[in-house]
């Protein structure tokens, strides 16, 4: 009985770790996209600030 409980706990822990890694990957990709958008906006606004 204890062996079954240990195996079930290990499987649950592995699934939670995988879920955490997926969430972390999504957050890092979302933040990377945000930085790219900010760089594009900065590039778009630089010529107007130079001309001003």
N, C-alpha and C positions, 0 to 999 in steps of 0.2 A: 504493500500500500504506500509506504514512504517513497519507494522508487518511482511509482506512478506520479505521485505528487511532485517529486523532484523534476521529473521529465516534463511535466505539464508547466511547472514554473519556469524551467529553462526555455521552453518553446515560447511561452508568453513574453519572457524577457527579450528573447531574440526578435520577436515581432515588434515589440515596443522600440527596440533600438533601430530596426529598419524604418519604422514610421518616423522616428526622430531624425534620422539621416535624410529621409525624403523631404521632411519639412525644412530642415536646414538648407538643403540644396535649393529648394524653391525660393527661400528667403534670399539666399546669396545671388541667385539668378535675377530675382526681382530688383535687388539693390544694384546689381551690375547694369541692368537695363536703365535704371534711373540715372546712374552716372553718365551713361552714354547719351541719354536725352539731354542732360544738363550741359554736357560738352557741346552737343549740337546747337543748343540754344545760345551758349556762350559764343560759338563761332558765328552764329547768325547775327548776334548783337554787336560783335566787335567792329564791323565796318561802320555801323551807324554811330558808335561812340568815337571812332577815329575821325569821322567827317565832322562831328559836332564841335 
